[in-house]
Amino acid sequence: MWKTTVRFGIGLVTIIPLVYVVGFFVMGIRGVIIAWDGGSEWLPVAFEFAFGLHLAMMALMFALTIGYLIHVHTNGQLSDHSKTNWMIFVVVTQSIGMLVYLWKHVLTGENHDRFQGDDRSKE
């Protein structure tokens, strides 16, 4: 469906929010420790930067969620039942679900779906 470079680019963009979450917690703990010791003059600047970065990550997560839901919906290799399961999985688990779907259906380009079963909607 997509070229290999596009697939790996999407994979890289999908990993960015997970890396951000780890960095956010590290910087938050570091900020609390610095504030506990009397503060620092760079703390307000760091907060403004972190707030802007957080808004950017929220926008990225919304875009990724919409993109993955569109990909699930238009994936011809999945049955209707599987599409519903994958959509719920991606929405509920967000970054983790996107990485699982990315590995199983986007990077490989094959159908390794356990949820195929019989599609009763076609009866």
N, C-alpha and C positions, 0 to 999 in steps of 0.2 A: 504494500500500500504506500509506504513512505520510503524515501532513501535512508540508508544507514546513518548518514551524518545528521539528518533531521531527527531520527529516533534517538541517537545519543545526545543530541542537543536538548530534546525534551526531557530525557533522563536527568541531565545535569540540572536543568531548571527545576525539576521535581525534587531534587535533593537539597536545593538551596534553603527551603523553609525549615528542614530538619537541622541543618547546620546553624541557621539563625536561632532556633529555639535554644540550642546548647549555648551559643554565644550570649544570648539574652540572659539566661540564668547566671552564667559566669560573671557578666558585667553587672547584673543586679546585685549579686552577693558581694562583689568587689565594691560597688557603690555604697552598700550598707556598711561594710567594714570601714571604708574611708570616712563616711559620715559619722560613724560611731567614734572615730578617733579625732573628731573636730572638724571634719569637712575639708573641702578643697575648693580652690577658685575655679577649677575646670568642671565641677559637678553640674552646674546649670547648662553649660555648653554640651556636655555629654548627654544630659537629659533631652535637650532639643534634638540632638542627632539621633538618639535612640527612638524618640517619638516619631520622627520622620521616617526612619528605617522601619519601624513597626507598621506605620500606615502603608508603606510600600510593600511589605510582606503580606499584609492583609489583602491588598489589591492583587498581588501575585497569586495568593491562595484562591481568591474568588475566580480569577482567570483560569487557573489550573483546574479547579473543580468544574467549571463550565466546559472547558476543553475536553476533560476526561469523560464527562457525561455525554457530550456530543459524540466522542469516539466510541463509547460503549453503545450508544443508540444506533450508530451507523455501521457497526461492526457486523458484517454479513456472516461471519463464522459462528456467531453466538445465537442460540435459540432465544425466543422471547422470554422464557423462564430465566435463562442465564443472564440476559440483559437486565432484568429486574433485580436479580441478586447482586450483580456487579454494581448497578447504580446505587443500591442501598449501601453496599459495602464501601464504595468510594465516598459517599456523603457522610456516613457515620464515622469512618476511621480516618478520613482526610489524607494526610501525607503518607501514612503507612499503607492504606488501601490503594493509593495512587501508585506507590512503588511496586506493590504486588501485581496490580493490573499491568503496569509498565513492563515488568519482567515477563509475565505470562503471555501477554498479547501484543504489546507494541514492539519490544526489542526482538523477540523471536519471530514475530509475524505468523506464528502457528497457533493452532487451537489446542490448548491443553486444559480444557475446561472440565472440571469434575461435575458441574451442575447441569450437564446437558440433559440427562433423563429424557422422558418422553414429553413432548410439548402438547399439552391437552388443549391449547387454544386453537389448534388446527383441526380438531375433530368436528 
